[in-house]
Structure formats: structure tokens, C-alpha cells
Amino acid sequence: MNDERRNGHAPSALPHHPWVDAYLQRLTVEKGLAENSLSAYSADMTDFLVFLAAGGVDLDKVTRETLFLYLVSLRARDLKSRTISRHLSALRGFFAWATDDGLLPENPAELLENPKLPRQLPEFLTREEVERMLALPSLTDKLGFRDRTMLELLYAAGLRVSELIGLKPLDYDAQTGLLRIWGKGGKERLVPIHATAQEFLGGYIASWRGLFGPKDAEVFLNRSGKKLTRQGVWKIIKRYAAEAGIRREISPHTLRHSFATHLLEGGADLRTVQMLLGHADISATEIYTHIQSGRLRAVHERFHPRG
């Protein structure tokens, strides 16, 4: 449910403000945010403007107390800590920009803190589960070959689903076996893929992609020749997971988590995995060490003579 409907405001009644418009424009031009990220910022700022309008407060009169009351209102809606953190992050970015640009004399959000987030370990597949999924797509028709190629890439390169569906044929260098990936914020990285993934991707581009009657430039297309959507990839993953007998809930991101986990289990260092995943901060990668330490503990307890 979007923020408009959740808050009971009709789209036509939603307020806007030229400062917010200018801030979003700055995010688009200078930071090159992805469309989904920009939409989230816009929705969060609109939600705050709705709150201000209800209280008769102008944007240039916001104080720390105003922000505290907004935080209270977010908690009263029973939003998850992660959602509240996203709202507050949008406000911190906006007010920092407004202060730096001289629109406000001081930053009311300077001391605004996020609620503590529970540290969730990412769901991942075992090697055997991955192998079962990879073996399922038929290699005798275009849809099956496409699906196998997608599964191979998600696991071989740890791609986000947005990166997978945004791939174009020229992003793959068959000579070096490297993929050029455009990650969050338009950041570019090069990711090597193993020989099997290279074989499938090269074969798909050369022999199967044309059978879809391409209307879009992306590598992976639907039956109509248009680029696949996130939802389309999600459905494909869920179908093969069910056919492979995997009962727990998984998503395209599960293969990304599996990629990172299996690399670390195989002895890869954290910095290398960080680069391959395209994490700007290594703290985002460190969560996988908790999985490692848990497995090491279990093995120690099982096999150590004094365990």
C-alpha cells in the first residue's frame, strides 16, 4: 500500500513544496539516484509535507520539536523500524541540503537519530539447493534457456535484480569473461563470471535472444520482446524454487546472498566480496561473517572432542 492511501490522502490533495522539488532535482542530477530510490525519497518527503500541513506548520519553520512529533506520529502508525529509518534518512538529507544552500539558518535534523534496527541475517541457499534450481529450466526452448542463463548470472555474479534486468549485450565482454554492472547510484563495477555462466550468456545472446523479437535493448526479455520486470524475475525464481522443493520464502536477492556466503565459505576475503557485490561500505558486507561464524561454531561443536 502506498503512503498516500495508508495516510488517507487522495493523490490530488497531496501538498508539494518548491524546496522539495529542488532537492529531488539535485538528487537526480548530482547523485544519479535510481528511479526507485528517487520515488522513495519523493514519497517520504510528501508524507512529511502532509504531516506539516495537518499541523499548520510551514517547511521553513520546522524545528527539532516538529521532527520529534513527526517521529512520534511514525511510531504511532506501527511502521517497522526500517521504514521509520528510511523516512528520517530522507529528512536528514533534505535539511542538510537546505542548510548548506542557505535556505535555513540551522539544521533542525542535525541530531535526528534512527531507531535501532534488528540485525537480520540474509536468507541463502545451500550449494545443493542452488544446483537443483539450476538443473530445472529446459534448454530446448527460448524461455528455458533464458531462465537458466538468468539463474546462472544471479548466482555467478551476485547481481541485484535491478542490475540483471538492466544488462545490455555490450555490458558483457566475451573476451575477458567480465560483466559491466551499473549498480546503485549509477556506480559501475566489473564482475568476472565463471566459464559455465559465460557459456550460457554467450549462447543466449548469440542464438536465443533474437527469437524473442527484441523491442528493448536489454539482454533479458519477456515473451513480447520487452525487457523483463522485477516482478517477472521474482515469479520465475519463486516457480523454480518451488519445483526444486525449497519450501521457505526466497527472492532473487537470495541468490545474491548465496553467492556472497559461498564465496566466503570457500575462503574469499571480505574486501573482495564487497567489491563484487558493489557495496559502498564494508559494513554492509560484514553481515555475512555472522553466517560464517555460526557455521564454524556448529562444526566445532559437532566435531571437536570436547564439543
BATORSE-265324 format. One record per residue (C-alpha): chain; x negated, y, z negated. Coordinates in nm, 3 decimals. Each point is the difference from the previous one (the first is absolute). Layout:
BEGIN
(atom 'A' (X Y Z))
...
This chain:
BEGIN
(atom 'A' (0.000 0.000 0.000))
(atom 'A' (-0.149 0.338 0.089))
(atom 'A' (-0.040 0.287 -0.244))
(atom 'A' (0.288 0.196 0.154))
(atom 'A' (0.258 -0.267 -0.070))
(atom 'A' (-0.151 -0.104 -0.331))
(atom 'A' (0.034 0.355 -0.129))
(atom 'A' (0.347 0.046 0.145))
(atom 'A' (-0.093 0.280 0.239))
(atom 'A' (0.126 0.008 0.356))
(atom 'A' (-0.277 0.061 0.254))
(atom 'A' (0.152 0.335 0.101))
(atom 'A' (-0.017 0.122 -0.362))
(atom 'A' (-0.370 -0.071 -0.042))
(atom 'A' (-0.206 0.314 -0.068))
(atom 'A' (-0.329 0.085 0.166))
(atom 'A' (-0.265 0.265 -0.059))
(atom 'A' (-0.254 0.164 0.234))
(atom 'A' (-0.284 -0.079 -0.242))
(atom 'A' (0.085 -0.367 0.012))
(atom 'A' (0.026 0.013 0.380))
(atom 'A' (-0.345 0.163 0.016))
(atom 'A' (-0.147 -0.259 -0.237))
(atom 'A' (0.135 -0.291 0.203))
(atom 'A' (-0.137 0.162 0.316))
(atom 'A' (-0.340 0.023 -0.167))
(atom 'A' (0.013 -0.370 -0.090))
(atom 'A' (0.084 -0.082 0.361))
(atom 'A' (-0.272 0.212 0.160))
(atom 'A' (-0.289 -0.016 -0.248))
(atom 'A' (0.039 -0.338 -0.165))
(atom 'A' (0.156 -0.191 0.287))
(atom 'A' (0.239 -0.189 -0.226))
(atom 'A' (0.188 -0.292 0.149))
(atom 'A' (0.368 0.058 0.080))
(atom 'A' (0.116 -0.221 -0.289))
(atom 'A' (-0.220 0.186 -0.251))
(atom 'A' (0.120 0.337 0.129))
(atom 'A' (0.364 -0.111 -0.028))
(atom 'A' (-0.061 -0.107 -0.360))
(atom 'A' (-0.155 0.340 -0.088))
(atom 'A' (0.291 0.178 0.167))
(atom 'A' (0.260 -0.209 -0.185))
(atom 'A' (-0.173 0.052 -0.336))
(atom 'A' (-0.027 0.377 0.048))
(atom 'A' (0.364 0.019 0.110))
(atom 'A' (0.098 -0.192 -0.312))
(atom 'A' (-0.183 0.261 -0.211))
(atom 'A' (0.170 0.287 0.185))
(atom 'A' (0.337 -0.162 -0.070))
(atom 'A' (-0.091 -0.010 -0.370))
(atom 'A' (-0.103 0.366 0.005))
(atom 'A' (0.318 0.105 0.182))
(atom 'A' (0.215 -0.179 -0.257))
(atom 'A' (-0.172 0.196 -0.277))
(atom 'A' (-0.006 0.331 0.184))
(atom 'A' (-0.382 0.015 -0.003))
(atom 'A' (-0.200 0.150 0.286))
(atom 'A' (-0.308 -0.183 0.123))
(atom 'A' (-0.227 0.293 -0.085))
(atom 'A' (0.128 0.001 -0.360))
(atom 'A' (-0.082 -0.364 -0.078))
(atom 'A' (-0.182 -0.047 -0.331))
(atom 'A' (-0.148 -0.295 -0.185))
(atom 'A' (0.326 -0.022 -0.190))
(atom 'A' (0.191 -0.024 0.329))
(atom 'A' (-0.219 -0.290 0.108))
(atom 'A' (0.043 -0.170 -0.337))
(atom 'A' (0.378 0.019 0.037))
(atom 'A' (-0.030 -0.141 0.352))
(atom 'A' (-0.205 -0.289 -0.135))
(atom 'A' (0.270 -0.063 -0.259))
(atom 'A' (0.263 -0.002 0.276))
(atom 'A' (-0.202 -0.253 0.201))
(atom 'A' (-0.023 -0.229 -0.301))
(atom 'A' (0.374 0.039 -0.064))
(atom 'A' (0.063 -0.146 0.348))
(atom 'A' (-0.175 -0.322 -0.104))
(atom 'A' (-0.256 0.034 0.276))
(atom 'A' (-0.301 -0.228 -0.009))
(atom 'A' (-0.329 0.143 -0.127))
(atom 'A' (-0.151 -0.033 0.346))
(atom 'A' (0.283 0.205 0.155))
(atom 'A' (-0.032 0.269 -0.267))
(atom 'A' (-0.376 0.012 0.059))
(atom 'A' (0.061 0.054 0.371))
(atom 'A' (0.236 0.293 -0.073))
(atom 'A' (-0.252 0.159 -0.236))
(atom 'A' (-0.285 -0.051 0.245))
(atom 'A' (0.195 0.194 0.263))
(atom 'A' (0.057 0.285 -0.247))
(atom 'A' (-0.365 0.013 -0.105))
(atom 'A' (-0.112 0.021 0.360))
(atom 'A' (0.256 0.269 0.084))
(atom 'A' (-0.073 0.224 -0.299))
(atom 'A' (-0.376 -0.035 0.043))
(atom 'A' (0.043 0.115 0.362))
(atom 'A' (0.233 0.288 -0.098))
(atom 'A' (-0.248 0.120 -0.263))
(atom 'A' (-0.302 -0.026 0.229))
(atom 'A' (0.190 0.197 0.268))
(atom 'A' (0.081 0.277 -0.247))
(atom 'A' (0.374 -0.060 0.002))
(atom 'A' (-0.003 -0.064 -0.375))
(atom 'A' (-0.221 0.161 -0.267))
(atom 'A' (-0.056 -0.333 -0.180))
(atom 'A' (0.071 -0.367 0.053))
(atom 'A' (0.290 -0.123 -0.218))
(atom 'A' (-0.074 -0.362 0.094))
(atom 'A' (-0.365 0.008 -0.108))
(atom 'A' (0.064 -0.209 -0.313))
(atom 'A' (0.274 -0.216 0.149))
(atom 'A' (-0.084 -0.364 -0.070))
(atom 'A' (0.131 -0.319 0.153))
(atom 'A' (0.171 -0.266 -0.210))
(atom 'A' (-0.222 -0.300 -0.063))
(atom 'A' (0.048 -0.259 0.273))
(atom 'A' (0.002 -0.371 -0.068))
(atom 'A' (-0.294 -0.164 0.176))
(atom 'A' (0.150 -0.255 0.236))
(atom 'A' (-0.209 -0.276 0.148))
(atom 'A' (0.072 -0.034 0.373))
(atom 'A' (0.172 -0.314 0.124))
(atom 'A' (-0.221 -0.210 0.226))
(atom 'A' (0.009 -0.333 0.179))
(atom 'A' (-0.227 -0.297 -0.046))
(atom 'A' (-0.217 -0.104 0.291))
(atom 'A' (0.226 -0.302 0.054))
(atom 'A' (0.311 0.220 0.016))
(atom 'A' (-0.165 0.229 0.254))
(atom 'A' (-0.097 -0.300 0.214))
(atom 'A' (0.358 -0.132 -0.011))
(atom 'A' (0.136 0.335 0.120))
(atom 'A' (-0.259 0.031 0.277))
(atom 'A' (0.085 -0.345 0.133))
(atom 'A' (0.371 0.076 0.045))
(atom 'A' (0.037 0.233 0.303))
(atom 'A' (0.036 -0.172 0.338))
(atom 'A' (-0.288 0.073 0.236))
(atom 'A' (0.201 -0.086 0.312))
(atom 'A' (0.219 0.312 0.015))
(atom 'A' (-0.064 0.372 -0.023))
(atom 'A' (0.175 0.056 -0.336))
(atom 'A' (-0.183 -0.285 -0.168))
(atom 'A' (-0.339 0.106 0.136))
(atom 'A' (0.069 0.361 -0.106))
(atom 'A' (0.095 -0.112 -0.350))
(atom 'A' (-0.306 -0.221 -0.040))
(atom 'A' (-0.223 0.287 0.114))
(atom 'A' (0.162 0.237 -0.250))
(atom 'A' (-0.039 -0.245 -0.287))
(atom 'A' (-0.362 -0.060 0.094))
(atom 'A' (-0.075 0.374 0.001))
(atom 'A' (0.182 0.076 -0.325))
(atom 'A' (-0.207 -0.266 -0.174))
(atom 'A' (-0.327 0.046 0.193))
(atom 'A' (-0.018 0.378 -0.039))
(atom 'A' (0.217 0.078 -0.305))
(atom 'A' (0.210 0.247 0.198))
(atom 'A' (0.284 0.204 -0.139))
(atom 'A' (0.317 -0.061 0.198))
(atom 'A' (-0.008 0.360 0.127))
(atom 'A' (-0.353 -0.061 0.130))
(atom 'A' (0.106 -0.322 0.171))
(atom 'A' (0.296 0.150 0.185))
(atom 'A' (-0.206 0.305 0.098))
(atom 'A' (-0.274 -0.200 0.171))
(atom 'A' (-0.061 0.071 0.368))
(atom 'A' (-0.191 -0.227 0.241))
(atom 'A' (-0.298 0.237 0.016))
(atom 'A' (-0.034 -0.017 -0.380))
(atom 'A' (-0.147 -0.348 0.044))
(atom 'A' (-0.357 -0.036 0.126))
(atom 'A' (-0.032 -0.356 0.130))
(atom 'A' (-0.378 0.040 0.044))
(atom 'A' (-0.063 0.060 -0.371))
(atom 'A' (0.311 -0.160 -0.151))
(atom 'A' (0.084 0.324 -0.179))
(atom 'A' (0.338 0.161 -0.057))
(atom 'A' (0.029 0.375 -0.024))
(atom 'A' (0.261 0.064 -0.267))
(atom 'A' (0.177 0.327 -0.069))
(atom 'A' (0.085 -0.009 -0.370))
(atom 'A' (0.170 0.234 -0.244))
(atom 'A' (-0.049 0.367 0.078))
(atom 'A' (-0.124 -0.087 0.348))
(atom 'A' (-0.331 -0.132 -0.139))
(atom 'A' (-0.185 -0.226 0.240))
(atom 'A' (-0.183 -0.318 -0.096))
(atom 'A' (-0.152 -0.292 0.189))
(atom 'A' (0.087 -0.352 -0.112))
(atom 'A' (-0.160 -0.317 0.137))
(atom 'A' (0.224 -0.299 0.064))
(atom 'A' (-0.105 -0.363 0.015))
(atom 'A' (-0.027 -0.206 0.319))
(atom 'A' (0.345 -0.161 -0.026))
(atom 'A' (0.173 0.336 -0.041))
(atom 'A' (-0.204 0.137 0.290))
(atom 'A' (0.109 -0.292 0.218))
(atom 'A' (0.368 0.053 -0.078))
(atom 'A' (-0.008 0.380 0.035))
(atom 'A' (-0.195 -0.010 0.326))
(atom 'A' (0.228 -0.269 0.141))
(atom 'A' (0.315 0.181 -0.105))
(atom 'A' (-0.107 0.331 0.154))
(atom 'A' (-0.118 -0.163 0.323))
(atom 'A' (0.270 -0.261 0.060))
(atom 'A' (0.308 0.050 -0.218))
(atom 'A' (0.059 0.367 -0.076))
(atom 'A' (0.094 0.078 0.361))
(atom 'A' (0.286 -0.251 -0.018))
(atom 'A' (0.182 0.234 -0.241))
(atom 'A' (0.036 0.266 0.273))
(atom 'A' (-0.184 0.265 -0.207))
(atom 'A' (0.179 0.330 -0.042))
(atom 'A' (-0.227 0.117 -0.285))
(atom 'A' (-0.380 0.010 -0.017))
(atom 'A' (-0.036 -0.202 -0.320))
(atom 'A' (-0.138 -0.355 -0.005))
(atom 'A' (0.292 -0.170 -0.173))
(atom 'A' (0.340 0.032 0.165))
(atom 'A' (0.353 -0.125 -0.056))
(atom 'A' (0.218 -0.183 0.252))
(atom 'A' (0.089 0.334 0.163))
(atom 'A' (-0.363 0.100 0.053))
(atom 'A' (0.012 0.266 -0.273))
(atom 'A' (-0.249 0.015 -0.286))
(atom 'A' (0.084 -0.217 -0.298))
(atom 'A' (0.133 0.172 -0.310))
(atom 'A' (-0.096 -0.058 -0.363))
(atom 'A' (0.333 -0.169 -0.052))
(atom 'A' (-0.060 -0.227 0.298))
(atom 'A' (-0.337 -0.116 -0.133))
(atom 'A' (0.151 -0.044 -0.348))
(atom 'A' (0.270 -0.233 0.136))
(atom 'A' (-0.255 -0.204 0.194))
(atom 'A' (-0.221 -0.045 -0.307))
(atom 'A' (0.293 -0.100 -0.220))
(atom 'A' (0.122 -0.255 0.255))
(atom 'A' (-0.337 -0.173 0.029))
(atom 'A' (-0.051 0.009 -0.376))
(atom 'A' (0.333 -0.176 -0.050))
(atom 'A' (-0.085 -0.258 0.268))
(atom 'A' (-0.336 -0.058 -0.171))
(atom 'A' (0.178 -0.081 -0.325))
(atom 'A' (-0.115 0.313 -0.182))
(atom 'A' (0.283 0.074 -0.240))
(atom 'A' (-0.122 0.318 -0.168))
(atom 'A' (0.065 0.342 0.153))
(atom 'A' (-0.276 0.115 0.236))
(atom 'A' (-0.051 0.283 0.247))
(atom 'A' (-0.251 0.096 0.272))
(atom 'A' (-0.207 0.156 -0.279))
(atom 'A' (-0.033 -0.344 -0.160))
(atom 'A' (-0.231 -0.106 0.283))
(atom 'A' (-0.208 0.314 -0.062))
(atom 'A' (-0.029 -0.093 -0.367))
(atom 'A' (-0.088 -0.357 0.097))
(atom 'A' (-0.274 0.128 0.233))
(atom 'A' (-0.160 0.204 -0.280))
(atom 'A' (0.037 -0.270 -0.264))
(atom 'A' (-0.148 -0.275 0.216))
(atom 'A' (-0.294 0.220 0.102))
(atom 'A' (-0.084 0.069 -0.364))
(atom 'A' (0.040 -0.365 -0.090))
(atom 'A' (-0.244 -0.081 0.278))
(atom 'A' (-0.263 0.233 -0.145))
(atom 'A' (0.062 0.332 0.181))
(atom 'A' (-0.093 0.310 -0.199))
(atom 'A' (0.264 0.250 -0.106))
(atom 'A' (-0.141 0.292 0.204))
(atom 'A' (0.016 -0.199 0.323))
(atom 'A' (0.360 -0.105 -0.069))
(atom 'A' (0.082 0.364 -0.076))
(atom 'A' (-0.133 0.105 0.341))
(atom 'A' (0.183 -0.278 0.182))
(atom 'A' (0.330 0.088 -0.167))
(atom 'A' (-0.046 0.372 0.061))
(atom 'A' (0.040 0.095 -0.367))
(atom 'A' (-0.115 0.357 -0.063))
(atom 'A' (-0.064 -0.079 -0.368))
(atom 'A' (-0.159 -0.320 -0.124))
(atom 'A' (0.240 -0.003 -0.297))
(atom 'A' (0.268 -0.109 0.249))
(atom 'A' (-0.215 -0.302 0.085))
(atom 'A' (-0.100 -0.086 -0.356))
(atom 'A' (0.343 -0.147 -0.070))
(atom 'A' (-0.112 -0.311 0.188))
(atom 'A' (-0.273 -0.064 -0.256))
(atom 'A' (0.274 -0.071 -0.254))
(atom 'A' (0.116 -0.286 0.219))
(atom 'A' (-0.356 -0.126 0.021))
(atom 'A' (-0.060 0.019 -0.374))
(atom 'A' (0.327 -0.183 -0.067))
(atom 'A' (-0.097 -0.285 0.231))
(atom 'A' (-0.350 -0.019 -0.147))
(atom 'A' (0.149 -0.022 -0.347))
(atom 'A' (0.236 -0.280 0.106))
(atom 'A' (-0.282 -0.197 0.164))
(atom 'A' (-0.222 0.052 -0.307))
(atom 'A' (0.270 -0.123 -0.236))
(atom 'A' (0.072 -0.301 0.220))
(atom 'A' (-0.354 -0.120 0.066))
(atom 'A' (-0.222 0.129 -0.280))
(atom 'A' (-0.078 -0.272 -0.257))
(atom 'A' (0.114 0.227 -0.282))
(atom 'A' (0.295 0.145 0.190))
